[in-house]
Amino acid sequence: MGKSKTTKFKRPQFNSVGLPVNAVKEADAEEEELGEDGCPAAELLEKLQSPSADVREFACASISRVVQQSQTIPGFLQRDAVRRLGPMLLDSSLLVRETAAGALRNLSACGGQEVCEDMVKHDVMTPLTALLRECCAGFEYAVSMKEQKNAVEDVANEAVNLLWNLWPELYLICFHTHCLHTVTEDNPELLCSLNTAVLGALENVLLSSQPGMAHNLLRTLAAGTLWNMKGSLPAARQAQTVNAVVATLSQCLDLDAGMLIPELRQAEEVRHRNAPAATHTEEPAAAELEEMDEEGEAPKQRRNGKAMKVDNDFSDLLPRGKEELREATALLTAQQTSLEIIVNMCCSDDPSDDEWEEESSSDESDLGPDGLCDGLSNLMSPLCLSAEVQGALINHSIPEKVLKKTEFPRNEAMDVCHQNPSWRGLIKKMQRVQSRALTGLHSILSTMDAESLGGASALQQAAQHLSTLVFGAAEITKDEEFLEAVISAMRSLLQMIASKNIPQCMTPQQMMSLSEAATRCDVVSVRVNAVAILGITGSTLAKEKGTAETLQMIGNALLQVATRDANLVVNGEALDALFDVFADGDEAETAAKNIHLLPALKALQPVFKAKIRKEGRGKYSPQQLCVLDNIKVNLRRFIGYLEKVVKK
C-alpha cells in the first residue's frame, strides 16, 4: 500500500514525435511550483491524449511524481484527472498502464479519504477491474515470455496496490465486480505477487466489526480471497486463517434475510415519508434496474466441481436514495458468496486425464472377481476434507446453517419484494441463495461422515426437510437451477442414509414422481442424479419383503432411461442403477422376471457398446469414457448373473 515509486522511469530520449531530451528535467522544475497557477496539471493531462506511447508514459509518470505534493492535487481534480487517467489503465502499452496505475495510486494515497471517494464516484473501478481481469489473461498468454510476463506482473502489482488504497471506499458500491476475489481464484501467478501488506489488509478487513450489510459483504469477499490465497500462506498460519475464514462465513449465514428485508423496506418507507420530495425520480430508475436484473443473467459454469455460476450484480448501479435496497442486495450477495466459498472448500480438484486413463478398466482382469462394480469404486470414492477445514466447519455449525438456508424464502420477504418494483429483483437473489445452500449441502454430505453431521436422527430430519422442499408444492418445480441443486443434495443424503441402513423417509411413489420430473429436464446432471436416486431407493427396497411390485415400477423406469435417453452418461447411470436394484434377493429376482429384464438387457448390450464406440471419443471426456467402459464390462457380467438366476 502507499505511494508508488517512480524511480523506474528512466527512458531513452524520445523520437521526433515525442518530447525533447530535457523534458524530464523541465517537468521536475515545474514540480517545485506549488500553488494552483504553477501546477502543471493542464499540460500533463493534455499529453495523455498524445499518439505517442512514450509521451503518454512520461505524462503518467510525471503526474505520479507531482501529486505526491498534496498542494497540487486540487488542480488535477478540477481538471477531471481521474476520468482522464482511467482509460490509461487499458492503454495499448503495458508501460503506460503501469505508470497510469502508479499515478492513480499516488493520487489516492496522498489525497486521503476524500480523494478516494471522488475517484470511486468518477468510476475508476470500471477500468481498474477490466485491467485486473486482463492481467489474469496476460499471465496465461505470457507464461513462456519472461519479459512480457514480468511487465504484466508489474502492471498487476500497481493495480492491486491502487485497489488497496481505494479499499475503504469499496463498500459504498458493494464491491460490485468482486474483482479481487475473482482474480485470485486459481491464479498462482498473481498470488505469488501479493505481499504481506495485502495479506495484512485482508486480515484487517476480516477482523473488522463495522456495522452494515456492505461491510458484511466486504468481510465475506475478504474471506473468499484469503481462502484463494491459502496455498501461498505460511504453513504455521494456515489453520488460523481457515478458522477465521469459516468464522466470517458463519457470521454471514447467521443473518436472517427473511426478517431483515421487510425491516429494510419498512425503513425505506419511513425515510420517504419524511422526505417526500426526494422520491419523484425513484421509480423510473428502479424500473430500469429491474429490467437490467432480469436480463443480466449469465450462464452457469463449473470447473473442478466448483460452483461457478457467474451472475451480473447491478447493485452499484442503484441510484442514490436507495440505501436500504443497497443493504438488502449486499446481504443476499454476501450470503450467496459465503455459500459458494463453502462449496469450493468441500471440492477437490478432479483427477488428471492421465490418472483416469490409468484407472480405466477396459481390461476385464482389472476388475475384482466378485463385485459387479469394483472398478468403479476407486473412481467414485468420496472427496476428503482436510482435518482443519472439517474441524472449522463443524465447530462453527456450518452444516446446520447451510441446511437452514435451504428453506424457501419467508413469505413476508417475498411479499415485500413482489409489492415494490424496485425490490422485485431481490426475489431471484433469495432463490439463488436457497439453490447455493442446496449445492453446499450436497458438497458437505459428499465430504463428511454421518457421525460428524449428527448421526441417524439428523440425517433423517434433513431427508424429511428435502422431501418437504420437493413435494410440498402442488407439483414439482420445473426451475432447473433449483431442481439441479435439490436433487444432487437428495442423492448424496439418500446414499449416506442407505450406507448406514437408516430407514428412508420418502415413499417410492414420491421418488418416482421426482424422477419422472427430472428425466424430462434438459440438464444432464439432473437426469443422472434422478436415476441414481431410483437405484438407491430400489436397492434398499430389494432387501425388504413384499416390494416386488415397486421394484418392477423402478426397473421399467430405469430401462426406459437406459434405452431412450440421448446422453450416454445418463444411459450408463441408468444401467448402473439397474445393477444395484436387481443384484440380489428374492424380491428382485421376481421383479426382474416380470419385467423381462434379461432379454431387455441382451437387446440393449450391442446398442450400448456401439454408441460408446461411435460417439464416445468425440463427445465425452476421458473420465466419462472410463466410467462408461466399466459399465459396459459390468453389463456383460450382469447378464451372465441373470442367466444363472433364470436357470434356477
Salt bridges, closest charged atoms under 4 A:
ASP28 OD1 - ARG65 NE 3.38
GLU31 OE2 - ARG65 NE 3.07
GLU43 OE2 - LYS47 NZ 2.76
GLU46 OE1 - ARG84 NH2 3.81
ASP54 OD1 - ARG11 NH2 3.25
GLU57 OE1 - ARG11 NE 3.35
ASP91 OD2 - ARG56 NE 2.78
GLU98 OE2 - LYS8 NZ 3.23
ASP118 OD2 - HIS122 ND1 3.35
GLU134 OE1 - ARG97 NH1 2.90
GLU153 OE2 - LYS149 NZ 3.26
ASP154 OD2 - LYS8 NZ 3.27
GLU158 OE1 - ARG105 NH1 3.19
ASP186 OD2 - ARG303 NH2 2.89
ASP186 OD1 - LYS306 NZ 3.64
GLU189 OE1 - LYS149 NZ 3.13
GLU203 OE2 - ARG237 NH2 2.41
ASP254 OD1 - LYS401 NZ 2.96
ASP256 OD2 - ARG410 NH2 2.70
GLU268 OE1 - ARG265 NH1 2.24
GLU268 OE2 - LYS322 NZ 3.59
GLU269 OE2 - ARG265 NH2 3.46
GLU282 OE1 - HIS272 NE2 2.96
GLU282 OE2 - LYS322 NZ 2.96
GLU290 OE2 - ARG424 NH1 3.63
GLU294 OE1 - LYS428 NZ 3.39
GLU297 OE1 - ARG432 NH2 2.62
ASP311 OD2 - ARG432 NH1 3.68
ASP313 OD1 - LYS429 NZ 3.76
ASP316 OD1 - HIS176 ND1 3.44
GLU323 OE1 - ARG271 NH2 3.44
GLU324 OE1 - ARG271 NH2 2.61
GLU340 OE2 - ARG436 NE 2.67
GLU364 OE1 - ARG636 NH2 2.39
GLU407 OE2 - LYS404 NZ 3.47
GLU451 OE2 - LYS500 NZ 3.97
GLU475 OE2 - LYS478 NZ 3.73
GLU481 OE1 - LYS309 NZ 3.39
GLU481 OE2 - ARG432 NE 3.77
GLU481 OE2 - ARG436 NH1 2.84
GLU484 OE1 - LYS300 NZ 3.26
GLU484 OE2 - ARG302 NH2 3.95
ASP565 OD2 - ARG527 NE 2.74
GLU573 OE2 - ARG491 NH2 3.41
GLU589 OE2 - LYS648 NZ 3.04
GLU615 OE1 - LYS619 NZ 3.81
ASP629 OD1 - LYS632 NZ 3.52
GLU643 OE2 - LYS602 NZ 3.00
